[in-house]
Amino acid sequence: MRHCSVQVRGLLTREELDRYNGLIEAGSYLEDQNRHDLAYTVQKEIDLLILPAIERLKEKSRDRDRATADYLKSLRDGEDEEESSEG
């Protein structure tokens, strides 16, 4: 079974995480039993389950990018004010 990243796992809700852990356990058991056909189906369910957490991670990244852009803009605005007061 393929695990999702730690960052994605950290953004799963408690309910999603419980379901994720159960599916990983079931999929691993199926792989041990050489039932890769069924393990594939379980992996697809895991892939669907983690999609909302991936979107939450992307949104956090976009928020961070916006905050960085705002900060850099405020620095530039501060420099512009200093230059206009000196002249």
Accessible surface in RSA format (square Angstrom, percent):
REM  Atomic radii and reference values for relative SASA: ProtOr
REM  Chains: A
REM  Algorithm: Lee & Richards
REM  Probe-radius: 1.40
REM  Slices: 20
REM RES _ NUM      All-atoms   Total-Side   Main-Chain    Non-polar    All polar
REM                ABS   REL    ABS   REL    ABS   REL    ABS   REL    ABS   REL
RES MET A   1    44.71  23.2   3.00   2.0  41.71  99.3   7.02   6.0  37.69  49.9
RES ARG A   2   152.08  63.9 144.93  73.9   7.15  17.0  78.29 107.0  73.79  44.7
RES HIS A   3   109.67  59.9  80.70  56.1  28.98  74.1  57.98  59.8  51.69  60.1
RES CYS A   4    14.92  11.3   2.39   2.7  12.53  29.4  11.62  29.5   3.30   3.6
RES SER A   5    53.56  45.3  36.82  49.1  16.74  38.6  45.17  96.2   8.39  11.8
RES VAL A   6   114.25  75.2 110.69 100.2   3.55   8.6 110.94  96.4   3.31   9.0
RES GLN A   7   113.26  63.3 102.52  74.9  10.73  25.6  43.62  92.8  69.64  52.8
RES VAL A   8    11.46   7.5  11.46  10.4   0.00   0.0  11.46  10.0   0.00   0.0
RES ARG A   9    74.45  31.3  70.30  35.8   4.15   9.9  17.05  23.3  57.40  34.8
RES GLY A  10    63.13  77.9   0.00   N/A  63.13  77.9  35.33  96.9  27.80  62.3
RES LEU A  11    40.24  22.4  31.86  22.8   8.37  21.1  35.43  24.9   4.80  12.9
RES LEU A  12    16.24   9.0   0.00   0.0  16.24  40.8   0.08   0.1  16.16  43.5
RES THR A  13    68.34  48.6  59.62  60.4   8.72  20.8  64.84  87.1   3.50   5.3
RES ARG A  14   163.57  68.7 152.39  77.7  11.17  26.6  74.02 101.2  89.55  54.3
RES GLU A  15   143.45  82.4 136.05 102.9   7.40  17.6  51.77 100.1  91.69  74.9
RES GLU A  16    28.72  16.5  27.68  20.9   1.03   2.5  13.56  26.2  15.16  12.4
RES LEU A  17    37.61  20.9  37.61  26.9   0.00   0.0  37.61  26.4   0.00   0.0
RES ASP A  18    77.06  54.0  65.60  65.3  11.46  27.1  29.75  70.0  47.31  47.2
RES ARG A  19   119.55  50.2 109.08  55.6  10.47  24.9  49.62  67.8  69.93  42.4
RES TYR A  20     1.84   0.9   1.84   1.0   0.00   0.0   1.84   1.4   0.00   0.0
RES ASN A  21    74.83  51.6  70.22  67.9   4.61  11.1  27.02  65.0  47.81  46.2
RES GLY A  22    38.55  47.5   0.00   N/A  38.55  47.5  33.13  90.9   5.42  12.1
RES LEU A  23    32.22  17.9  31.24  22.4   0.98   2.5  31.49  22.1   0.73   2.0
RES ILE A  24    18.96  10.8  18.96  14.1   0.00   0.0  18.96  13.7   0.00   0.0
RES GLU A  25   130.31  74.8 124.54  94.2   5.76  13.7  44.90  86.9  85.40  69.7
RES ALA A  26    45.62  41.9  37.24  57.5   8.38  19.1  45.05  63.4   0.57   1.5
RES GLY A  27     0.00   0.0   0.00   N/A   0.00   0.0   0.00   0.0   0.00   0.0
RES SER A  28    42.87  36.2  42.24  56.4   0.63   1.5  27.81  59.2  15.06  21.1
RES TYR A  29   132.29  61.8 129.10  73.5   3.19   8.3  93.40  70.2  38.89  47.9
RES LEU A  30    31.92  17.8  31.92  22.8   0.00   0.0  31.92  22.4   0.00   0.0
RES GLU A  31    56.01  32.2  50.02  37.8   5.99  14.3  11.52  22.3  44.49  36.3
RES ASP A  32   113.95  79.8  84.36  84.0  29.59  70.0  24.29  57.2  89.66  89.4
RES GLN A  33    93.19  52.1  73.74  53.9  19.45  46.3  13.99  29.8  79.20  60.1
RES ASN A  34   115.18  79.4  96.91  93.6  18.27  44.0  22.49  54.1  92.69  89.6
RES ARG A  35   107.34  45.1 107.01  54.6   0.33   0.8  33.85  46.3  73.49  44.5
RES HIS A  36   106.04  58.0  99.60  69.2   6.44  16.5  77.28  79.7  28.75  33.5
RES ASP A  37    89.80  62.9  69.98  69.7  19.82  46.9  52.20 122.9  37.60  37.5
RES LEU A  38    76.58  42.7  76.15  54.5   0.44   1.1  76.15  53.5   0.44   1.2
RES ALA A  39     4.41   4.1   3.65   5.6   0.76   1.7   4.00   5.6   0.40   1.1
RES TYR A  40   138.28  64.6 132.48  75.4   5.80  15.1 105.70  79.4  32.58  40.2
RES THR A  41    77.91  55.4  75.94  77.0   1.97   4.7  57.66  77.4  20.25  30.6
RES VAL A  42    20.98  13.8  20.38  18.5   0.60   1.4  20.98  18.2   0.00   0.0
RES GLN A  43    14.70   8.2  14.70  10.7   0.00   0.0  12.08  25.7   2.62   2.0
RES LYS A  44    95.91  46.8  95.37  58.5   0.54   1.3  47.87  43.1  48.04  51.2
RES GLU A  45    66.35  38.1  65.94  49.9   0.40   1.0  19.37  37.5  46.97  38.4
RES ILE A  46     1.17   0.7   1.17   0.9   0.00   0.0   1.17   0.8   0.00   0.0
RES ASP A  47    36.61  25.6  34.83  34.7   1.78   4.2  23.61  55.6  13.00  13.0
RES LEU A  48   109.77  61.1 101.02  72.3   8.74  22.0 101.16  71.0   8.61  23.2
RES LEU A  49    19.50  10.9  12.15   8.7   7.36  18.5  18.59  13.1   0.91   2.5
RES ILE A  50    17.43   9.9  17.43  13.0   0.00   0.0  17.43  12.5   0.00   0.0
RES LEU A  51    90.87  50.6  90.65  64.9   0.22   0.6  90.73  63.7   0.14   0.4
RES PRO A  52    58.43  42.6  50.78  46.3   7.65  27.8  57.48  47.5   0.96   5.9
RES ALA A  53     0.00   0.0   0.00   0.0   0.00   0.0   0.00   0.0   0.00   0.0
RES ILE A  54    49.07  27.9  49.02  36.5   0.04   0.1  49.02  35.3   0.04   0.1
RES GLU A  55    88.34  50.7  86.39  65.4   1.95   4.6  45.97  88.9  42.37  34.6
RES ARG A  56    82.61  34.7  78.03  39.8   4.58  10.9  59.37  81.1  23.24  14.1
RES LEU A  57    58.81  32.8  58.65  42.0   0.16   0.4  58.65  41.2   0.16   0.4
RES LYS A  58    98.34  48.0  94.76  58.1   3.58   8.5  55.16  49.7  43.17  46.0
RES GLU A  59    69.74  40.0  69.74  52.8   0.00   0.0  39.91  77.2  29.83  24.4
RES LYS A  60   110.07  53.7 105.81  64.9   4.26  10.1  60.38  54.3  49.70  52.9
RES SER A  61    39.00  33.0  38.77  51.7   0.23   0.5  16.56  35.3  22.44  31.4
RES ARG A  62   103.97  43.7 102.25  52.1   1.72   4.1  53.10  72.6  50.87  30.8
RES ASP A  63    67.51  47.3  62.85  62.6   4.66  11.0  26.70  62.8  40.81  40.7
RES ARG A  64   146.19  61.4 140.52  71.6   5.68  13.5  68.35  93.4  77.84  47.2
RES ASP A  65    88.48  62.0  82.53  82.1   5.95  14.1  28.02  65.9  60.46  60.3
RES ARG A  66   125.03  52.5 121.43  61.9   3.60   8.6  72.04  98.5  52.99  32.1
RES ALA A  67    60.61  55.7  50.65  78.2   9.96  22.7  56.50  79.6   4.12  10.9
RES THR A  68    69.16  49.2  64.79  65.7   4.38  10.4  48.38  65.0  20.78  31.4
RES ALA A  69    55.39  50.9  48.76  75.2   6.63  15.1  53.14  74.8   2.24   5.9
RES ASP A  70    94.81  66.4  88.76  88.3   6.05  14.3  27.76  65.3  67.05  66.9
RES TYR A  71   133.73  62.4 127.96  72.8   5.77  15.0  96.61  72.6  37.12  45.8
RES LEU A  72    82.57  46.0  81.85  58.6   0.73   1.8  81.86  57.5   0.71   1.9
RES LYS A  73   112.65  55.0 112.65  69.1   0.00   0.0  79.44  71.5  33.21  35.4
RES SER A  74    62.68  53.0  50.08  66.8  12.59  29.0  44.20  94.1  18.47  25.9
RES LEU A  75    83.61  46.6  79.82  57.1   3.79   9.5  81.63  57.3   1.98   5.3
RES ARG A  76   135.96  57.1 135.15  68.9   0.81   1.9  63.03  86.1  72.94  44.2
RES ASP A  77    57.83  40.5  56.25  56.0   1.58   3.7  21.13  49.7  36.70  36.6
RES GLY A  78    29.38  36.2   0.00   N/A  29.38  36.2  27.86  76.4   1.52   3.4
RES GLU A  79   103.11  59.2 101.38  76.7   1.73   4.1  31.39  60.7  71.72  58.6
RES ASP A  80    84.63  59.3  79.79  79.4   4.85  11.5  27.35  64.4  57.29  57.1
RES GLU A  81   122.13  70.1 117.79  89.1   4.34  10.3  42.94  83.1  79.19  64.7
RES GLU A  82   112.57  64.6 110.66  83.7   1.91   4.5  35.73  69.1  76.83  62.7
RES GLU A  83   116.68  67.0 107.03  81.0   9.66  23.0  40.34  78.0  76.34  62.3
RES SER A  84    89.95  76.0  58.37  77.9  31.58  72.7  53.70 114.4  36.25  50.8
RES SER A  85    95.85  81.0  56.10  74.9  39.75  91.6  51.90 110.5  43.94  61.6
RES GLU A  86   143.92  82.6 107.24  81.1  36.68  87.3  46.72  90.4  97.20  79.4
RES GLY A  87   103.25 127.3   0.00   N/A 103.25 127.3  57.11 156.7  46.14 103.3
END  Absolute sums over single chains surface
CHAIN  1 A     6583.7       5770.1        813.6       3722.2       2861.5
END  Absolute sums over all chains
TOTAL          6583.7       5770.1        813.6       3722.2       2861.5
